[in-house]
Amino acid sequence: MTALAQLQRGFARDVLGAPGTISPQICDSARTDRETLLGVYRFAYGARLVEALGKDFPATAALMGSDAFEGAARAYIAAHPSHRPSIRWLGADFAGHLARQGQAMAADLAAFEWALGLAFDGGDGDTVGPEALAALAPAAWERLRARFHPTVQGLDLAHAVHDVWRMWRETGEITPAPAGPAALLIWRRNLEVQYRAMAAGEAMLFHRLRDGLRFAAALDDIEPNQAVAWLAGWCAGGLVGGLETAAPSPPAA
């Protein structure tokens, strides 16, 4: 390892939480000492990460207030140091961190904002329209499985935070949501991220199909005609990436 590489690694270790690692190799300046100089970089690194979380979770920050959000963000960063080259994934468990700290509504709002970002960044994929359902032979419905578009996500939350987020986007004001279950669908259609609430039965069907169950096997406690209507609506909305009706392979002789 070259001397420069050693110096860079030592500097990184110092900034990332091992103060004193690099200070013996740093000179005091004419204005201040080396620890003060290094402290600028240590503070700037943490501040940049807090800023990144604020950009990923702007409504959550508005809900919590700037001081509370910064405190939560710094505690999260200390407990979950960034291990990826891209800062994009820093906030992957921020919603979980808030939930573990007892911030239930903020956690739900953070989970919603993170899901919106994942939908925007998600991969492209083909979609099938409701006409694909109409073309199915009656016998194919017994074998039918639905494959969803790569950006489709289902969230089961304890607060209707999608309404909080929408009002914040429209008015700049944020009002806490009352507690109450909210099942949400989130996906991207073309370049636009979309979301909507699901009824309890629709959410049940979605999660069963997303887990790989055949459509016929997913109908327990769900009225079949209503289930077909929900599936057709998902196809019309660009949520379904494919329909699979292949018969199972015969057992080996």
C-alpha positions in Angstrom: 0.0 0.0 0.0 1.4 3.4 -0.9 2.0 6.1 1.6 -0.9 8.2 0.1 -3.3 5.2 0.4 -2.3 4.7 4.0 -2.9 8.4 4.7 -6.3 8.3 3.0 -7.4 5.2 4.9 -6.2 6.7 8.2 -8.1 9.9 7.5 -11.2 8.0 6.6 -11.0 6.0 9.9 -10.6 9.2 11.9 -13.6 10.8 10.3 -15.7 7.7 10.6 -15.3 7.4 14.3 -11.8 6.7 15.4 -10.5 10.2 16.5 -6.8 10.5 16.9 -6.0 8.0 14.1 -4.6 10.6 11.7 -3.9 13.6 14.0 -0.2 12.7 14.5 0.3 13.2 10.8 -1.5 16.5 10.6 0.2 19.8 11.4 -1.3 22.7 13.4 -2.1 25.7 11.3 -1.1 29.3 12.0 -4.7 29.9 13.2 -5.7 26.8 15.1 -4.6 23.3 16.2 -4.9 20.1 14.3 -7.8 18.7 16.3 -9.9 21.7 15.5 -9.1 21.3 11.9 -10.0 17.7 11.9 -13.1 18.4 13.8 -14.3 20.4 10.9 -14.2 17.4 8.7 -15.7 15.1 11.3 -18.6 17.5 11.7 -19.0 18.1 7.9 -19.2 14.3 7.3 -22.0 13.8 9.8 -23.8 17.0 8.6 -23.7 15.7 5.0 -25.3 12.4 6.0 -28.0 14.2 8.0 -28.6 16.4 4.9 -28.9 13.3 2.7 -31.5 11.8 5.0 -33.4 15.1 5.0 -33.6 14.9 1.2 -34.9 11.3 1.3 -37.4 12.0 4.1 -38.5 15.7 3.8 -42.1 15.2 5.0 -40.8 13.1 7.9 -38.4 15.9 8.8 -41.3 18.4 8.6 -43.5 16.2 10.9 -40.8 15.8 13.5 -39.3 19.3 13.4 -35.8 20.1 12.4 -34.2 19.6 15.8 -35.9 16.3 16.6 -35.2 15.0 13.1 -31.5 15.9 13.2 -31.2 14.2 16.6 -32.9 11.1 15.2 -30.8 11.2 12.1 -27.5 11.4 14.0 -28.6 8.6 16.3 -29.4 6.5 13.2 -26.1 7.3 11.5 -24.2 6.3 14.7 -26.1 3.0 14.9 -26.1 2.3 11.1 -22.9 3.6 9.5 -23.0 3.8 5.7 -21.4 0.7 4.2 -22.2 1.3 0.6 -20.3 3.5 -1.9 -23.6 5.3 -2.8 -25.2 7.5 -0.2 -28.5 6.6 -1.9 -29.0 3.6 0.4 -28.1 5.3 3.7 -31.7 5.6 4.8 -32.8 2.0 4.1 -33.6 1.2 7.8 -34.4 4.8 8.9 -38.1 3.9 9.2 -37.3 0.8 11.3 -35.0 3.0 13.5 -37.8 5.4 14.2 -40.2 2.6 15.0 -37.8 1.1 17.5 -37.5 4.5 19.1 -41.3 4.7 19.6 -41.9 7.2 16.8 -44.7 5.3 15.2 -46.3 7.8 12.9 -42.9 9.3 11.8 -41.8 5.7 11.1 -44.8 5.1 8.9 -44.3 8.3 7.0 -40.6 7.5 6.5 -41.5 4.0 5.2 -43.9 5.7 2.8 -41.3 8.2 1.6 -38.7 5.5 1.2 -41.1 3.3 -0.8 -41.8 6.3 -3.1 -38.1 6.6 -3.7 -37.7 2.9 -4.4 -40.5 3.1 -6.9 -38.9 6.0 -8.7 -35.5 4.3 -8.9 -36.9 0.8 -9.7 -36.2 -1.1 -12.8 -38.3 -1.1 -15.9 -40.5 -4.0 -16.9 -43.2 -5.1 -19.2 -46.9 -4.9 -18.2 -50.0 -6.6 -19.3 -53.4 -5.1 -19.7 -56.9 -6.4 -18.7 -57.3 -7.8 -22.2 -54.8 -10.5 -21.2 -57.2 -11.7 -18.6 -60.1 -11.7 -21.0 -58.0 -13.9 -23.3 -57.5 -16.6 -20.7 -59.2 -20.0 -21.2 -61.5 -21.0 -18.3 -59.1 -23.8 -17.3 -56.2 -21.4 -17.2 -57.6 -19.6 -14.2 -56.9 -22.6 -11.9 -53.2 -22.3 -12.8 -53.0 -18.5 -13.0 -50.2 -16.7 -11.2 -49.6 -12.9 -11.4 -46.1 -11.4 -11.7 -46.0 -7.7 -10.6 -44.0 -4.9 -12.2 -40.6 -4.5 -10.5 -41.6 -1.2 -8.8 -44.8 -2.4 -7.2 -44.8 -2.4 -3.4 -47.4 -3.0 -0.8 -47.2 -1.2 2.6 -49.3 -2.1 5.7 -49.1 0.9 8.0 -50.7 2.0 11.2 -51.4 5.6 10.1 -52.8 7.1 6.8 -49.6 8.9 6.2 -50.2 9.1 2.4 -52.9 11.7 3.2 -50.4 13.6 5.4 -47.8 13.5 2.6 -50.2 14.7 0.0 -51.4 17.6 2.0 -47.8 18.6 2.8 -46.9 18.5 -0.9 -50.0 20.6 -1.8 -50.0 23.2 1.1 -46.6 23.0 2.8 -48.4 22.2 6.0 -48.2 18.9 7.9 -50.8 17.6 10.3 -50.5 14.3 12.2 -52.7 11.5 11.0 -55.0 9.7 13.4 -54.0 6.1 14.1 -55.8 3.6 11.9 -54.6 0.9 9.5 -53.7 1.9 6.0 -52.8 -0.6 3.2 -51.1 1.1 0.3 -50.0 0.2 -3.2 -47.1 2.1 -4.6 -45.7 1.7 -8.1 -44.3 3.7 -11.0 -46.1 3.9 -14.3 -43.9 5.3 -17.1 -42.0 8.1 -15.2 -44.7 8.9 -12.7 -44.8 7.3 -9.2 -48.3 6.5 -8.1 -49.9 5.3 -4.9 -53.4 4.5 -3.6 -55.0 2.9 -0.6 -56.4 -0.7 -0.8 -59.4 -2.2 0.8 -58.7 -4.9 3.3 -59.6 -7.7 1.0 -57.7 -6.2 -1.9 -54.6 -6.0 0.3 -55.0 -9.6 1.3 -55.2 -10.7 -2.3 -52.2 -8.6 -3.3 -50.0 -10.0 -0.6 -51.0 -13.6 -1.4 -50.3 -13.2 -5.1 -47.1 -11.3 -4.4 -46.0 -14.3 -2.3 -46.5 -16.6 -5.3 -49.9 -18.2 -4.6 -52.0 -19.2 -7.6 -55.0 -16.9 -8.1 -57.4 -19.7 -7.3 -55.6 -20.6 -4.0 -55.6 -16.9 -3.0 -59.4 -16.6 -2.9 -59.9 -17.9 0.6 -62.3 -15.4 2.3 -62.4 -13.3 -0.9 -65.4 -13.1 -3.2 -64.1 -14.4 -6.6 -65.8 -11.8 -8.8 -64.4 -9.0 -6.6 -60.9 -10.6 -6.8 -61.1 -10.7 -10.6 -62.1 -7.0 -10.6 -59.1 -6.1 -8.4 -56.8 -8.1 -10.7 -58.2 -6.4 -13.8 -57.8 -3.0 -12.1 -54.1 -3.8 -11.4 -53.6 -4.8 -15.0 -55.2 -1.6 -16.2 -53.1 0.5 -13.8 -49.8 -1.0 -15.1 -49.0 -3.0 -11.9 -49.0 -6.5 -13.4 -45.8 -7.5 -15.3 -47.1 -10.9 -16.5 -49.6 -13.7 -16.2 -48.3 -17.2 -15.9 -50.6 -20.2 -16.6 -48.1 -23.0 -17.3 -49.3 -26.4 -16.2 -47.1 -28.1 -13.6 -44.4 -30.5 -15.0 -45.3 -34.2 -14.8 -43.4 -36.2 -12.2 -40.3 -37.9 -13.3 -40.7 -41.6 -14.2 
